[in-house]
Amino acid sequence: MHFVLVGGCSGRKNLYIYVMLVKIWTDSFIITGEIDTLRDERLTDYIRENKDFIAVTQVKVSDRSERDLFRTHFLNVSTRHIEIILPAE
């Protein structure tokens, strides 16, 4: 996990965004990529907060046999299709 400092503006405090590498299993795919979370935010809280979809970047999509299908810079993943998600680091 690494973080990016997003500078404050108009008197606001700085905001730290953590880039977390995750691995996601659906019924058909294994998705590996990065999600942006807030400092000290738990993965469970992140998923609950983003009710319908989560944005994943730097994505690799494989089938359940782990054969690479494609790569993309961005993928919206439906949270209702997620069977397992875990930090991949």
C-alpha distances in whole Angstrom, upper triangle without the diagonal:
4,7,10,13,16,19,22,25,29,28,25,22,19,16,12,10,7,6,5,7,10,13,16,20,23,26,27,23,20,17,14,12,9,10,10,10,12,11,11,12,13,12,16,17,15,17,20,20,20,23,24,21,18,16,14,14,14,16,17,20,22,25,25,26,23,25,23,25,23,21,20,18,18,19,20,20,23,22,25,24,21,22,19,15,13,9,9,7
4,7,10,13,16,19,22,26,25,22,19,16,14,10,9,6,5,7,9,13,16,19,23,26,29,29,26,22,20,16,13,10,11,10,10,11,10,12,13,15,15,18,19,16,19,22,21,21,24,25,22,19,17,15,14,14,17,19,22,24,27,28,29,26,28,25,27,25,21,21,18,18,20,21,22,25,24,27,27,24,25,22,19,16,13,13,11
4,7,9,13,15,19,22,21,19,16,12,10,6,5,4,6,9,12,15,18,21,25,27,31,31,27,25,21,18,15,12,11,9,9,9,8,11,12,15,15,19,18,16,19,21,20,20,23,25,22,18,17,16,15,16,18,21,24,27,30,30,32,29,30,28,29,26,23,21,18,19,20,21,22,25,24,27,28,25,27,24,20,18,15,16,14
4,6,9,12,16,19,19,16,14,10,8,6,5,6,7,11,14,17,21,23,27,29,32,32,29,26,23,20,17,13,12,9,10,10,10,13,14,17,17,21,20,17,20,23,20,20,24,25,22,19,17,16,15,16,19,22,25,28,31,32,34,30,32,29,30,27,23,21,18,18,20,21,23,25,25,29,29,26,29,26,22,21,18,19,17
4,6,9,12,16,15,13,11,7,6,5,6,9,11,14,17,20,24,26,30,32,35,35,32,30,26,24,20,16,15,12,12,11,10,14,15,18,19,23,21,19,22,24,21,22,25,27,24,21,19,19,18,19,22,26,28,32,35,36,37,34,35,33,33,30,27,25,21,21,23,24,25,28,27,31,31,29,31,29,25,24,21,22,21
4,7,9,13,13,11,9,6,5,6,7,10,12,16,19,22,25,27,30,32,36,36,33,30,27,25,21,17,16,12,12,11,12,15,16,19,20,23,21,19,22,23,20,20,24,25,23,20,18,19,18,20,23,26,29,32,35,36,38,35,36,33,34,31,27,24,21,20,23,23,25,27,26,30,31,29,32,30,26,25,23,24,23
4,7,10,10,9,8,5,6,8,11,14,16,20,23,25,29,30,34,36,39,39,36,34,31,28,25,21,19,16,16,14,14,18,19,22,23,26,24,22,25,26,23,23,27,28,26,24,22,23,21,23,26,30,33,36,39,40,42,39,40,37,37,34,31,28,24,24,26,26,28,30,30,34,35,33,35,33,30,29,26,28,26
4,7,7,5,5,4,7,10,12,16,18,22,25,27,31,32,36,37,41,41,38,36,33,31,27,23,21,17,17,14,15,18,19,23,24,27,24,22,25,26,23,23,27,29,27,25,23,24,24,26,29,32,35,38,41,42,44,41,43,40,40,37,33,30,27,26,28,27,29,31,31,34,35,34,36,35,31,30,28,30,29
4,5,5,8,8,10,14,15,19,21,25,28,30,34,35,38,39,43,43,40,38,35,33,29,26,24,20,20,17,18,22,22,26,27,29,26,24,28,28,25,25,28,30,28,26,25,26,26,28,31,35,37,40,43,44,47,44,45,42,41,38,35,32,28,27,29,29,31,33,32,36,37,36,39,37,34,33,31,33,32
4,6,9,11,13,17,19,22,25,28,31,33,37,37,41,42,45,46,43,42,38,36,33,29,27,23,23,20,21,24,25,28,30,31,28,27,30,30,26,27,30,32,30,29,27,29,29,31,34,38,40,44,46,48,50,47,48,45,45,42,38,35,31,30,32,31,34,35,34,38,40,38,41,40,37,36,34,36,36
4,7,9,12,16,18,22,25,28,31,33,37,38,41,42,46,47,44,42,39,37,33,30,27,23,22,19,20,22,23,27,29,31,28,26,30,30,26,27,31,33,32,30,29,30,30,32,35,39,41,44,47,48,51,48,49,46,46,43,40,37,33,32,34,33,35,36,35,38,40,39,41,40,36,36,34,36,35
4,7,9,12,15,19,21,24,28,30,33,34,38,39,42,43,40,39,35,33,30,26,24,20,19,16,16,19,20,23,25,27,24,23,26,26,23,24,27,29,28,26,25,27,27,30,32,36,38,41,44,45,47,44,46,43,43,40,37,34,30,29,30,29,31,32,31,35,37,35,38,36,33,32,30,32,32
4,6,10,13,16,19,22,26,28,31,32,36,37,41,42,39,37,34,32,28,25,22,18,17,13,13,16,17,21,23,25,22,21,25,25,22,23,27,29,28,25,25,26,26,28,31,34,37,40,42,43,45,42,44,41,42,39,35,33,29,28,30,29,30,32,31,34,36,34,36,34,31,30,28,30,29
4,7,10,13,16,19,23,25,29,30,34,35,39,40,37,34,31,29,25,22,19,16,14,12,11,14,16,20,21,24,21,20,23,24,21,22,26,28,26,24,22,23,23,25,28,31,34,37,40,40,43,39,41,38,39,36,32,30,26,26,27,27,28,30,29,33,34,32,34,32,29,27,25,27,26
4,6,10,13,16,19,21,25,26,30,32,35,36,33,31,27,25,22,18,16,12,11,8,8,12,13,16,18,20,18,16,20,21,18,19,22,24,23,20,19,20,20,22,25,28,30,33,36,37,39,36,38,35,35,33,29,27,23,22,24,23,25,26,25,29,30,28,31,29,25,24,22,24,23
4,6,10,13,16,18,22,24,28,29,33,34,31,28,25,23,19,16,13,10,9,6,6,9,11,14,16,19,17,15,18,20,18,18,22,24,22,19,18,18,18,20,22,25,28,31,34,34,36,33,35,32,33,30,27,25,22,21,23,22,23,25,24,28,29,26,29,26,22,21,18,20,19
4,7,9,13,15,19,20,24,26,30,30,27,25,21,19,16,12,10,6,6,5,6,10,10,13,13,16,15,12,16,18,15,16,19,21,19,15,14,14,14,16,18,22,24,27,30,31,33,30,31,29,29,27,24,21,18,17,19,19,20,22,21,25,25,23,25,23,19,18,16,18,17
4,6,10,12,16,18,22,24,28,28,25,22,19,16,13,10,8,6,5,6,6,8,9,11,11,15,14,12,15,17,16,16,19,21,18,15,14,13,13,15,17,20,22,25,28,28,30,27,29,26,27,25,22,20,18,17,18,18,19,21,20,24,24,21,23,21,17,15,12,14,13
4,7,10,13,15,19,21,25,25,22,19,16,13,10,6,6,5,6,9,10,12,11,12,12,15,15,12,15,18,17,16,19,20,17,13,12,10,10,11,13,16,19,21,24,25,27,24,25,23,24,21,18,17,14,14,15,16,17,19,19,22,22,19,21,19,15,14,11,12,11
4,6,10,12,16,19,22,23,19,16,13,11,8,5,5,6,7,10,11,11,11,11,9,13,14,11,13,16,16,15,18,19,16,13,12,10,10,11,12,15,17,19,22,22,24,21,23,21,22,20,18,17,15,14,15,16,15,18,17,20,20,17,18,15,12,10,7,8,8
4,7,10,14,17,20,20,17,13,11,7,6,4,7,9,11,14,14,15,14,13,11,14,16,13,14,18,18,17,19,20,17,13,12,9,9,9,10,11,14,16,19,19,20,17,19,17,19,17,15,15,14,14,14,15,15,17,17,20,19,16,17,14,11,9,6,5,6
4,6,10,13,17,17,14,10,8,6,6,6,7,10,11,15,16,16,14,12,9,12,14,12,12,16,17,15,17,18,15,12,11,9,10,11,10,11,12,14,16,16,18,15,18,16,18,17,15,15,14,14,13,14,12,15,14,17,15,12,13,10,7,6,4,5,8
4,7,10,14,14,10,7,6,4,7,9,10,14,15,18,20,19,17,15,12,14,16,14,13,17,18,17,18,18,15,13,13,10,12,12,10,10,10,11,13,12,14,12,15,14,15,15,14,15,15,15,13,14,12,14,13,16,14,10,11,8,6,6,6,5,9
4,7,10,11,8,6,5,6,9,11,11,15,16,19,21,20,18,16,12,13,16,14,12,15,17,15,16,15,13,11,12,10,13,13,11,10,10,10,11,11,14,12,15,14,15,15,14,15,16,14,12,12,9,11,10,12,10,7,8,6,4,7,9,9,13
4,7,8,6,5,6,9,12,14,15,18,19,23,24,24,21,18,15,15,18,17,14,17,19,17,17,16,14,13,15,13,16,16,13,12,10,10,10,8,11,11,14,14,14,15,16,17,18,17,14,14,11,11,11,11,8,6,6,5,6,9,12,12,16
4,5,5,6,8,11,14,16,17,20,21,24,27,26,23,20,17,16,19,18,14,17,19,17,16,14,13,13,15,14,17,18,14,13,11,11,10,9,12,12,15,15,14,16,16,17,19,17,14,13,10,9,9,9,6,5,5,7,9,12,15,15,19
4,6,9,11,15,17,20,20,24,25,28,30,29,26,24,20,20,22,21,18,20,22,20,19,17,16,17,19,18,20,21,17,16,13,12,9,8,12,13,15,16,15,17,19,20,22,20,17,16,13,12,12,11,7,8,7,10,12,16,19,19,22
4,7,10,13,16,19,20,24,26,29,31,31,28,26,22,22,24,23,20,22,24,22,21,18,17,17,18,17,19,19,16,14,10,9,6,6,10,11,12,13,11,14,16,17,20,18,15,15,13,13,14,13,9,10,10,12,14,17,19,19,22
4,6,10,13,16,17,21,23,26,29,28,26,23,20,20,23,21,18,21,23,20,20,18,16,15,16,14,16,16,12,10,7,6,5,5,9,8,10,10,9,11,13,14,17,16,13,14,11,12,13,14,10,10,10,11,12,14,17,15,19
4,7,10,13,15,19,21,24,26,26,23,21,17,18,21,19,17,20,22,20,20,18,16,15,15,13,14,14,10,8,6,5,6,6,9,7,9,9,10,11,12,14,16,15,13,14,11,13,14,15,11,10,10,9,10,11,13,12,15
4,7,10,12,15,17,21,23,23,21,19,16,17,19,17,15,19,20,17,18,17,14,12,12,9,10,10,7,6,5,6,9,10,12,10,11,10,10,10,10,11,12,11,9,11,9,12,13,14,12,10,11,10,9,11,12,11,14
4,7,10,14,16,19,21,21,19,18,15,17,19,17,16,19,20,18,20,19,15,13,12,8,9,8,6,5,7,8,11,12,14,11,12,11,12,11,10,11,11,11,10,12,11,14,15,17,15,12,14,12,10,10,10,8,11
4,7,10,13,17,18,19,18,17,14,17,18,15,15,19,19,16,19,18,14,11,10,6,6,5,4,6,9,11,15,16,18,14,16,13,14,12,10,10,9,9,9,11,11,14,15,18,16,14,16,14,11,11,10,9,11
4,7,10,13,15,16,15,15,12,15,16,13,13,17,17,15,18,17,14,10,8,5,5,6,7,10,12,15,18,19,21,18,19,17,18,16,13,12,10,9,10,12,12,15,15,19,18,15,17,15,12,11,9,9,11
4,6,10,12,14,12,12,10,13,13,9,10,14,13,11,15,15,12,8,6,5,6,9,10,13,15,18,20,21,23,21,22,20,20,18,15,14,12,10,10,11,11,14,13,17,17,14,17,15,11,11,10,11,13
4,7,10,12,10,12,10,13,13,9,11,14,13,12,15,16,13,10,8,8,9,12,13,16,18,21,24,25,27,24,26,24,24,21,18,16,14,12,13,13,14,16,16,19,20,17,20,18,14,14,12,14,14
4,7,8,6,8,8,11,10,7,10,12,11,11,14,16,14,11,11,11,12,15,16,19,21,24,26,26,29,26,28,26,26,24,22,20,17,16,16,15,15,17,16,19,20,18,20,18,14,14,12,14,15
4,6,5,9,10,12,10,9,12,14,12,13,16,18,17,14,14,15,16,18,20,23,25,27,30,30,33,30,32,30,30,28,25,23,21,19,19,18,19,20,19,22,23,21,23,21,17,16,15,17,17
4,6,9,11,14,12,11,15,16,15,16,19,22,20,17,17,17,18,20,22,25,27,29,32,32,34,31,33,31,32,30,27,26,23,22,22,22,22,23,21,25,26,23,25,22,19,17,15,18,17
4,6,9,12,10,11,14,15,14,16,19,22,21,18,19,19,20,22,23,26,27,29,32,31,33,31,33,32,33,31,29,27,25,24,24,23,22,23,21,24,25,22,23,21,18,16,14,17,16
4,7,8,7,7,10,11,11,13,15,18,17,15,16,16,18,21,21,24,25,27,29,29,31,29,32,30,31,29,27,25,23,21,21,20,19,20,17,21,22,19,20,18,15,14,13,16,16
4,5,5,6,9,10,11,13,15,18,17,14,16,16,18,21,21,23,24,25,27,26,29,27,30,29,29,28,26,25,24,22,21,20,18,19,16,19,20,17,17,15,12,11,10,14,15
4,5,5,6,9,10,11,13,15,14,11,13,13,16,18,18,19,20,22,23,22,25,23,26,25,26,25,23,22,21,19,18,16,15,15,13,15,16,13,14,12,9,8,8,12,13
4,5,5,6,9,10,11,14,14,12,15,15,18,21,20,22,22,23,24,23,26,25,28,27,27,27,25,24,23,21,19,17,15,15,12,14,15,12,13,11,9,9,11,15,16
4,5,5,6,9,10,13,14,12,15,16,19,22,21,24,24,26,27,26,29,28,30,29,29,28,27,25,24,21,20,18,16,16,13,15,17,15,16,15,12,13,13,17,19
4,6,5,6,9,12,11,9,11,12,15,18,18,21,21,23,25,24,28,26,28,27,27,25,23,22,20,18,16,14,13,13,11,14,16,13,15,14,11,12,12,16,17
4,5,5,7,9,8,7,10,12,15,18,17,19,19,21,22,22,25,24,26,25,25,24,22,21,20,17,15,13,11,10,7,10,12,10,12,11,9,11,13,16,18
4,6,5,9,10,10,13,15,19,22,21,23,23,25,25,25,28,27,29,28,28,27,26,24,23,20,18,15,13,12,9,11,14,12,14,14,12,14,16,19,21
4,5,9,10,9,12,15,18,21,21,24,24,26,27,27,30,29,31,30,29,28,26,24,22,19,18,15,14,13,11,13,16,15,17,17,15,16,17,20,22
4,6,6,6,9,12,15,19,18,21,21,23,25,25,28,27,28,27,26,24,23,21,19,16,14,11,10,10,8,11,13,13,16,16,14,16,17,20,22
4,6,8,11,14,18,21,20,22,22,24,24,24,28,27,29,28,26,25,24,22,22,18,16,12,11,9,7,9,12,12,15,15,14,17,19,21,24
4,7,10,13,17,20,19,21,19,22,22,23,26,25,27,25,24,23,22,20,20,16,13,10,8,6,5,7,10,11,14,15,15,18,20,22,25
4,7,9,13,16,15,17,16,19,20,21,24,23,24,22,21,20,19,17,16,12,10,6,5,4,5,8,10,10,14,15,13,16,17,19,22
4,6,10,13,12,15,15,18,19,20,23,22,23,21,20,19,17,15,14,10,8,6,5,7,7,10,11,10,14,14,11,14,14,16,19
4,7,10,10,13,14,17,19,21,24,21,22,20,19,17,14,12,10,7,6,5,6,9,10,14,14,13,16,16,13,15,15,16,18
4,7,7,10,11,14,17,18,21,18,19,17,16,14,11,10,8,6,5,6,7,11,12,15,14,13,16,15,12,13,13,13,15
4,5,9,11,15,18,20,22,19,19,16,16,13,10,8,5,4,6,9,11,14,15,19,18,16,19,18,15,15,14,14,15
4,7,10,13,17,19,20,17,17,14,14,11,8,6,5,6,9,12,13,17,18,21,20,18,20,19,16,16,15,13,15
4,6,10,13,15,17,14,14,11,11,8,5,5,6,6,7,10,11,14,16,19,17,15,18,16,14,15,14,13,15
4,7,10,13,14,10,10,7,8,6,4,7,9,10,10,13,12,16,17,20,17,16,17,16,14,15,15,13,15
4,7,10,11,9,9,6,6,5,6,8,11,11,10,12,11,14,16,17,14,14,15,15,14,15,16,14,17
4,7,8,5,5,4,5,7,9,12,15,15,13,15,14,16,18,19,15,14,15,15,15,16,17,15,18
4,5,5,6,7,7,10,12,15,18,18,16,17,15,17,18,18,14,14,14,14,15,17,19,17,20
4,5,7,10,10,13,15,18,21,20,18,19,16,17,18,18,14,13,12,12,14,16,18,16,20
4,6,9,11,14,16,19,22,22,20,22,19,21,21,22,18,17,16,16,17,18,20,18,21
4,6,9,11,13,16,19,19,18,20,18,20,21,21,18,16,16,15,16,16,17,15,18
4,6,9,12,15,19,19,18,21,19,21,23,23,20,19,19,18,19,19,20,18,20
4,6,8,12,15,16,15,18,17,20,22,23,19,19,19,19,18,19,19,17,19
4,7,10,14,15,14,16,16,18,21,22,18,18,19,19,19,21,21,19,22
4,7,11,12,11,14,15,18,20,22,19,18,20,20,19,21,21,18,21
4,7,9,9,13,14,17,20,22,19,19,21,20,18,19,19,17,19
4,6,7,11,13,16,19,21,19,19,21,21,19,20,19,18,20
4,7,11,13,17,19,22,20,19,22,21,19,20,19,18,19
4,7,10,13,15,18,17,17,20,19,17,18,18,17,19
4,6,10,12,15,14,13,17,17,15,17,17,17,20
4,7,9,12,11,12,15,16,14,17,17,18,21
4,6,9,8,8,12,12,11,14,16,17,20
4,5,6,7,11,12,12,16,18,19,22
4,5,5,9,10,10,13,16,18,21
4,6,8,11,12,16,18,20,24
4,6,9,11,15,17,19,22
4,6,7,11,14,15,19
4,7,10,14,15,19
4,7,10,12,15
4,7,9,12
4,6,9
4,6
4
